[in-house]
Amino acid sequence: DTAVSQTPKYLVTQMGNDKSIKCEQNLGHDTMYWYKQDSKKFLKIMFSYNNKELIINETVPNRFSPKSPDKAHLNLHINSLELGDSAVYFCASSPGTSGRDQETQYFGPGTRLLVL
Amino acid sequence: AQSVTQPDIHITVSEGASLELRCNYSYGATPYLFWYVQSPGQGLQLLLKYFSGDTLVQGIKGFEAEFKRSQSSFNLRKPSVHWSDAAEYFCAVSGTYKYIFGTGTRLKVLA
């Protein structure tokens, strides 16, 4: 069973379109995250959610809107896609937000987004 | 400010040779430190983690890392590299509700 899954794995779209990426974890974790990996492989946090509540929004443009319908899901919707949004987006989850094993994050396989 | 530095962007080693990947961190409190590996086109897999206690931690795939507080380092080592170890390696420190990653080190293994 896949612990953290993302769909789709690849996404090719035109500038200006709106798209969504879905993430699901079956680990029973309380905390979920979205990271962006740019073309130079640099990984940076975008959002953190704990118990469906947003706890971090790392200066991400408001074209990006995360939604957590329940603790097991954290979806990412992107409006008006731009060329610079091309990247790999990783979802992750952790048991909690503080203390030892609570902070170990488990990553999904990534969604490779290409905006043309 | 919290940060992680991986000084080596690329490292090339021969199969069977030993490996050390460097990681330096800047963090005010006791850090929780992690090493992840990313194979081409894949996600991130946890190799090992350090929270406290024994400063030498063992991980999967024969990797180990040593925490040195005096040097603010958490270097990853492997005594004998296999061709399948070719990948991108990321060091991370656990910040407030997020990880802070280093820029990664790409490992190439020569046959």
Interface residues (C-beta under 8 A of the other chain):
Chain A: T31 Y33 Y35 K40 K41 F42 L43 K44 I45 S48 N50 I55 I56 E58 F90 A92 T97 R100 D101 E103 T104 Q105 Y106 F107 G108 P109 G110
Chain B: Y32 F34 Y36 Q38 Q42 G43 L44 Q45 L46 K49 F51 S52 E88 F90 S94 T96 Y97 K98 Y99 I100 F101 T103 G104 R106
